[in-house]
Amino acid sequence: MSAMDPNNTHSEREVQILHSAHDHAHGHDHAHDHDEEHEHHDTFITKYIFTQDHKMIAKQFLLTAVLMGVIAMLMSVVFRLQLAWPGKSFPILEPILGKWAPGGVLDPNFYLALVTIHGTIMVFFVLTGGLSGTFSNLLIPLQIGARDMASGFLNMLSFWFFAASSIIMLFSVTIESGPASGGWTIYPPLSALEQAMPGSGLGMTLWLVSMSLFIVSSLLGSLNYIVTIINLRTKGMSMTRLPLTIWAFLVTAMLGVLSFPVLFAAVLLLIFDRSFGTSFYLSDIYIGGQALEHNGGSPILYEHLFWFLGHPEVYIVLLPALGITSEVIATNARKPIFGYRAMIASILGIAFLSFIVWGHHMFITGMNPFLGSVFVFTTLLIAIPSAVKAFNYITTLWKGNLQFTPAMLFAIGLVSFFITGGVTGLILGDSALDINLHDTYFVVAHFHLVMGSAAIFGMFAGVYHWFPKMFGRLMNKRLGFAHFWLTFAGAYGVFFPMHFLGLAGVPRRYYTFTEFPIFNDLVDINVLITWFAIISAVSQIIFLFNFFFSIFKGQRSSQNPWKSNTLEWTTPVEHIHGNWPGEIPEVHRWAYDYSKPDREEDFVSQITPLTEKEIAEGAH
Amino acid sequence: MTFLILAAIVLFILAGIRVMSIAALSAELRNNRKDDVITDAENRSQGNMWVIFMIAFFAFCAWQLYAYGDKILPEAASAHGPAIDNLFYTTLALITVVFILTHIVLVYQAYKNAGKNGRRATYFAHSNKLELIWTVIPAVVLTGLIAYGLTVWNDVIYPGDKKASVIELYSKQFDWTARYAGKDNKLGRSDFRTIGEGNDLGLIEDSKSDDDVIVKGEFHLVKGEPVQFKFRSRDVIHSAFMPHFRAQMNCVPGMETMFEFIPTISTKEMREKLNNPKFNYVLMCNKICGAAHYNMQMDIIVESKEEHNKWLAEQKTWSQTKAAATQTASANEQLKDTATSDK
């Protein structure tokens, strides 16, 4: 019996302890607890719907994220049409949007609703839930050598809370008064008072309910990830042998656990202000012809609470993408990731700093200017670990033998976005410059490149790279090439020109710029941007086709299609409960022995024991 | 027009790539597929694509700079504006160099090291020296940048004890009201509970408010004289954004925020410079505030002291407005009385 194997006793026992609660409740067996003849007899429901298998849960997260991503992307195309051709009638909109696009012209309130829900879905549902949910779930047990997550049951709950919050968020778009429309940051009083805009009524209530469920999902997931990584590593898998993906997921989960509760507090207080007459965020307000009772609160408090999550959230989105990139670049450069320990240090450095920079979103809110100076200092410091990461990626390519798989292209694309979007952070993080650029399109350009495009490219890289692990088949590479280049060119075409708009003083979240004569000669930039947005959106059809077609008809994958070192490629192609049919392999080396001298193959799996020569040379 | 042609060319190239890839796909679907192996030819062509991409990308950036470069950062019309612009251009120069160099190196590495069968990568896992270099250099450069940035920030935010005239900018969905502090340069107090007809700003009985002047639609500033803005909001957060003056501050209900600057170029001079007789400085809302957020604006006129005094004298003070309102009210009262007695 595998559980009796002395090499694995430690982690096996942990699994048994952690699983015992739900094992009893469900009478559910685990492959590793018993001999192999006790096969599973899953029903459709336990296999595909209320599954506790991390691999299936990862696929559930991915499919939900793909659906949400497509919806949010289509929303952006709709509001881009309005921005490029303000007031022009697009007859196709009326049958879809009904009263929100009378005569095919988008309604100003619904424009704001689209902007808000686009942001919410992309930031939380695609790049937080989707990205972490998919790859943390898939890769943590597989890459650390565990049978499953520490708690399969909590993991299942995590997905279903995510699904419920997704459904509520989508449902909110369909209601009579429209969804939340105050921007994804939902600053009160705008979001607190129904009189301020129609979206602040039932739509905002649903937004808050949805986000509360989302936070529950995120916390259940994150706690599970942390416990699993710390406790369930296989024998020999020391922290300094972990692939950088796992390091990134670990730190991301910690950020989530520390910051999402603060968002929950912010949301809860907002619910109180909205429904129970408290005044945490409200004071001295006269609206809709009457003076409100609320007194003594401050919207600035909300901004502090929101951005205390909001800034770490940027790295919750970005770090998993960077982790995936490290893995994909090293594998396909056929080289060790350059500066493994510096990469870990920079992940930790970025994570630490991300908690003390939130004030850079608030330089001109009336916050004490001295506090602004402090946040300038901490913010610009983030450039140091970020620079280390970028240079280390580039050095990893140096004298490599680059295999341009679609995943590799997306990973290099991420590095490009990370640099292009990152450098403008030095401008926006400087409070004196922020005076003139705050809330302009310069900000939109900055974060869409450094966090939006970079993170989504990390996600694409992950999907192309681990598709064989998820579905046992490969995605078509040529469609992957086309998808990459079109999306890459499209994203730069959309977001780069926005820097110019912002520098000309164009504010974001404007329904149209026609009311300001000073913006008249900038109209054609918006047309250009919208065309690129359409190209990017259409290019995603290539991806969707490739994705769904390959699930069923793709080339069957071999066990280790990319000749990778990490443990997930030592499992069989067919998914089984418990991941490894026999005992869990022991790990003898780090994950990056690519093109090691004296070896015939250009990769050395982590389960290959060190040779005496290697030990003599100080390998560990 | 240029951009249309450019867009057409881009579209054409992209369509070409798609057609080729679909043709290749159908061929592949018939033959044995090898999606897990990237052939030497594919590695070579993808490596080349990176170079093509970079050239196209840099050309695209350069074209944008050519087409829109003169529209970014319109000439600063405030005393502190040039300091902000200098800081901006210094930072921009720095990051442009980083952006171009890193992209050249990144793309060159991708091009040069495109995979080949039988070639072996160099096992190069770390180098303390290199890592030290790219930790220390950014740290040093950033120290300079932080020091420079904070100097400018302090100069802008703490303008010293010049005698600035006080103007309140009062925001509500979806317009602005300006209130001049009058001869005493002190704004009268207010309370949101007294807001009502004829008292949009919720002013309360206070001798300081008698000489206050309230204007809508446009407000006037004196060229060369410091002005201290005090911002209030009636309902939701707004943001007073005056891009030509490099000035912005949020207007937050329940608190008062401030920003001070000196206008340096009069509207007339700016119109001549831009050769645009219709040009006006503008105050816009830059914090999402509701359906008409996109059209919450007020014109700003910068003029000489004499012109300004003349204009200000033409405006009604708060006590005059109140008196007129009382008269109208009693007149209305009388009218109503007459009307009722007629019945």
Boltz contact constraints between the chains, C-beta under 6 A:
constraints:
  - contact:
      token1: [A, 108]
      token2: [B, 291]
      max_distance: 6.0
  - contact:
      token1: [A, 109]
      token2: [B, 291]
      max_distance: 6.0
  - contact:
      token1: [A, 183]
      token2: [B, 288]
      max_distance: 6.0
  - contact:
      token1: [A, 187]
      token2: [B, 237]
      max_distance: 6.0
  - contact:
      token1: [A, 189]
      token2: [B, 236]
      max_distance: 6.0
  - contact:
      token1: [A, 189]
      token2: [B, 253]
      max_distance: 6.0
  - contact:
      token1: [A, 190]
      token2: [B, 236]
      max_distance: 6.0
  - contact:
      token1: [A, 196]
      token2: [B, 236]
      max_distance: 6.0
  - contact:
      token1: [A, 196]
      token2: [B, 290]
      max_distance: 6.0
  - contact:
      token1: [A, 197]
      token2: [B, 290]
      max_distance: 6.0
  - contact:
      token1: [A, 283]
      token2: [B, 254]
      max_distance: 6.0
  - contact:
      token1: [A, 284]
      token2: [B, 192]
      max_distance: 6.0
  - contact:
      token1: [A, 284]
      token2: [B, 253]
      max_distance: 6.0
  - contact:
      token1: [A, 284]
      token2: [B, 254]
      max_distance: 6.0
  - contact:
      token1: [A, 285]
      token2: [B, 235]
      max_distance: 6.0
  - contact:
      token1: [A, 285]
      token2: [B, 253]
      max_distance: 6.0
  - contact:
      token1: [A, 286]
      token2: [B, 192]
      max_distance: 6.0
  - contact:
      token1: [A, 286]
      token2: [B, 195]
      max_distance: 6.0
  - contact:
      token1: [A, 286]
      token2: [B, 234]
      max_distance: 6.0
  - contact:
      token1: [A, 287]
      token2: [B, 235]
      max_distance: 6.0
  - contact:
      token1: [A, 291]
      token2: [B, 192]
      max_distance: 6.0
  - contact:
      token1: [A, 291]
      token2: [B, 193]
      max_distance: 6.0
  - contact:
      token1: [A, 298]
      token2: [B, 254]
      max_distance: 6.0
  - contact:
      token1: [A, 299]
      token2: [B, 237]
      max_distance: 6.0
  - contact:
      token1: [A, 299]
      token2: [B, 252]
      max_distance: 6.0
  - contact:
      token1: [A, 334]
      token2: [B, 121]
      max_distance: 6.0
  - contact:
      token1: [A, 335]
      token2: [B, 121]
      max_distance: 6.0
  - contact:
      token1: [A, 336]
      token2: [B, 125]
      max_distance: 6.0
  - contact:
      token1: [A, 339]
      token2: [B, 126]
      max_distance: 6.0
  - contact:
      token1: [A, 339]
      token2: [B, 131]
      max_distance: 6.0
  - contact:
      token1: [A, 342]
      token2: [B, 131]
      max_distance: 6.0
  - contact:
      token1: [A, 364]
      token2: [B, 248]
      max_distance: 6.0
  - contact:
      token1: [A, 364]
      token2: [B, 249]
      max_distance: 6.0
  - contact:
      token1: [A, 364]
      token2: [B, 250]
      max_distance: 6.0
  - contact:
      token1: [A, 365]
      token2: [B, 250]
      max_distance: 6.0
  - contact:
      token1: [A, 366]
      token2: [B, 250]
      max_distance: 6.0
  - contact:
      token1: [A, 366]
      token2: [B, 252]
      max_distance: 6.0
  - contact:
      token1: [A, 366]
      token2: [B, 257]
      max_distance: 6.0
  - contact:
      token1: [A, 369]
      token2: [B, 157]
      max_distance: 6.0
  - contact:
      token1: [A, 373]
      token2: [B, 150]
      max_distance: 6.0
  - contact:
      token1: [A, 376]
      token2: [B, 149]
      max_distance: 6.0
  - contact:
      token1: [A, 377]
      token2: [B, 146]
      max_distance: 6.0
  - contact:
      token1: [A, 380]
      token2: [B, 142]
      max_distance: 6.0
  - contact:
      token1: [A, 380]
      token2: [B, 146]
      max_distance: 6.0
  - contact:
      token1: [A, 383]
      token2: [B, 138]
      max_distance: 6.0
  - contact:
      token1: [A, 383]
      token2: [B, 142]
      max_distance: 6.0
  - contact:
      token1: [A, 384]
      token2: [B, 138]
      max_distance: 6.0
  - contact:
      token1: [A, 384]
      token2: [B, 139]
      max_distance: 6.0
  - contact:
      token1: [A, 387]
      token2: [B, 134]
      max_distance: 6.0
  - contact:
      token1: [A, 387]
      token2: [B, 138]
      max_distance: 6.0
  - contact:
      token1: [A, 388]
      token2: [B, 135]
      max_distance: 6.0
  - contact:
      token1: [A, 391]
      token2: [B, 134]
      max_distance: 6.0
  - contact:
      token1: [A, 394]
      token2: [B, 105]
      max_distance: 6.0
  - contact:
      token1: [A, 394]
      token2: [B, 106]
      max_distance: 6.0
  - contact:
      token1: [A, 397]
      token2: [B, 109]
      max_distance: 6.0
  - contact:
      token1: [A, 397]
      token2: [B, 113]
      max_distance: 6.0
  - contact:
      token1: [A, 398]
      token2: [B, 109]
      max_distance: 6.0
  - contact:
      token1: [A, 399]
      token2: [B, 122]
      max_distance: 6.0
  - contact:
      token1: [A, 400]
      token2: [B, 113]
      max_distance: 6.0
  - contact:
      token1: [A, 400]
      token2: [B, 121]
      max_distance: 6.0
  - contact:
      token1: [A, 401]
      token2: [B, 115]
      max_distance: 6.0
  - contact:
      token1: [A, 401]
      token2: [B, 119]
      max_distance: 6.0
  - contact:
      token1: [A, 401]
      token2: [B, 121]
      max_distance: 6.0
  - contact:
      token1: [A, 402]
      token2: [B, 113]
      max_distance: 6.0
  - contact:
      token1: [A, 402]
      token2: [B, 114]
      max_distance: 6.0
  - contact:
      token1: [A, 402]
      token2: [B, 115]
      max_distance: 6.0
  - contact:
      token1: [A, 403]
      token2: [B, 38]
      max_distance: 6.0
  - contact:
      token1: [A, 403]
      token2: [B, 115]
      max_distance: 6.0
  - contact:
      token1: [A, 404]
      token2: [B, 38]
      max_distance: 6.0
  - contact:
      token1: [A, 404]
      token2: [B, 43]
      max_distance: 6.0
  - contact:
      token1: [A, 404]
      token2: [B, 46]
      max_distance: 6.0
  - contact:
      token1: [A, 405]
      token2: [B, 38]
      max_distance: 6.0
  - contact:
      token1: [A, 412]
      token2: [B, 110]
      max_distance: 6.0
  - contact:
      token1: [A, 419]
      token2: [B, 102]
      max_distance: 6.0
  - contact:
      token1: [A, 423]
      token2: [B, 95]
      max_distance: 6.0
  - contact:
      token1: [A, 423]
      token2: [B, 98]
      max_distance: 6.0
  - contact:
      token1: [A, 423]
      token2: [B, 99]
      max_distance: 6.0
  - contact:
      token1: [A, 426]
      token2: [B, 91]
      max_distance: 6.0
  - contact:
      token1: [A, 426]
      token2: [B, 95]
      max_distance: 6.0
  - contact:
      token1: [A, 427]
      token2: [B, 91]
      max_distance: 6.0
  - contact:
      token1: [A, 430]
      token2: [B, 149]
      max_distance: 6.0
  - contact:
      token1: [A, 431]
      token2: [B, 153]
      max_distance: 6.0
  - contact:
      token1: [A, 432]
      token2: [B, 84]
      max_distance: 6.0
  - contact:
      token1: [A, 432]
      token2: [B, 87]
      max_distance: 6.0
  - contact:
      token1: [A, 432]
      token2: [B, 149]
      max_distance: 6.0
  - contact:
      token1: [A, 432]
      token2: [B, 152]
      max_distance: 6.0
  - contact:
      token1: [A, 432]
      token2: [B, 153]
      max_distance: 6.0
  - contact:
      token1: [A, 432]
      token2: [B, 156]
      max_distance: 6.0
  - contact:
      token1: [A, 433]
      token2: [B, 88]
      max_distance: 6.0
  - contact:
      token1: [A, 435]
      token2: [B, 248]
      max_distance: 6.0
  - contact:
      token1: [A, 436]
      token2: [B, 246]
      max_distance: 6.0
  - contact:
      token1: [A, 438]
      token2: [B, 248]
      max_distance: 6.0
  - contact:
      token1: [A, 439]
      token2: [B, 286]
      max_distance: 6.0
  - contact:
      token1: [A, 474]
      token2: [B, 35]
      max_distance: 6.0
  - contact:
      token1: [A, 474]
      token2: [B, 36]
      max_distance: 6.0
  - contact:
      token1: [A, 476]
      token2: [B, 35]
      max_distance: 6.0
  - contact:
      token1: [A, 477]
      token2: [B, 35]
      max_distance: 6.0
  - contact:
      token1: [A, 478]
      token2: [B, 21]
      max_distance: 6.0
  - contact:
      token1: [A, 478]
      token2: [B, 24]
      max_distance: 6.0
  - contact:
      token1: [A, 478]
      token2: [B, 25]
      max_distance: 6.0
  - contact:
      token1: [A, 482]
      token2: [B, 17]
      max_distance: 6.0
  - contact:
      token1: [A, 482]
      token2: [B, 18]
      max_distance: 6.0
  - contact:
      token1: [A, 482]
      token2: [B, 21]
      max_distance: 6.0
  - contact:
      token1: [A, 486]
      token2: [B, 14]
      max_distance: 6.0
  - contact:
      token1: [A, 497]
      token2: [B, 64]
      max_distance: 6.0
  - contact:
      token1: [A, 500]
      token2: [B, 68]
      max_distance: 6.0
  - contact:
      token1: [A, 500]
      token2: [B, 72]
      max_distance: 6.0
  - contact:
      token1: [A, 503]
      token2: [B, 72]
      max_distance: 6.0
  - contact:
      token1: [A, 503]
      token2: [B, 73]
      max_distance: 6.0
  - contact:
      token1: [A, 504]
      token2: [B, 71]
      max_distance: 6.0
  - contact:
      token1: [A, 504]
      token2: [B, 72]
      max_distance: 6.0
  - contact:
      token1: [A, 505]
      token2: [B, 243]
      max_distance: 6.0
  - contact:
      token1: [A, 507]
      token2: [B, 286]
      max_distance: 6.0
  - contact:
      token1: [A, 509]
      token2: [B, 288]
      max_distance: 6.0
  - contact:
      token1: [A, 510]
      token2: [B, 294]
      max_distance: 6.0
  - contact:
      token1: [A, 511]
      token2: [B, 294]
      max_distance: 6.0
  - contact:
      token1: [A, 512]
      token2: [B, 294]
      max_distance: 6.0
  - contact:
      token1: [A, 515]
      token2: [B, 295]
      max_distance: 6.0
  - contact:
      token1: [A, 524]
      token2: [B, 3]
      max_distance: 6.0
  - contact:
      token1: [A, 528]
      token2: [B, 3]
      max_distance: 6.0
  - contact:
      token1: [A, 531]
      token2: [B, 7]
      max_distance: 6.0
  - contact:
      token1: [A, 555]
      token2: [B, 33]
      max_distance: 6.0
  - contact:
      token1: [A, 555]
      token2: [B, 35]
      max_distance: 6.0
  - contact:
      token1: [A, 561]
      token2: [B, 36]
      max_distance: 6.0
  - contact:
      token1: [A, 595]
      token2: [B, 120]
      max_distance: 6.0
  - contact:
      token1: [A, 595]
      token2: [B, 121]
      max_distance: 6.0
  - contact:
      token1: [A, 595]
      token2: [B, 123]
      max_distance: 6.0
  - contact:
      token1: [A, 596]
      token2: [B, 123]
      max_distance: 6.0
  - contact:
      token1: [A, 597]
      token2: [B, 123]
      max_distance: 6.0
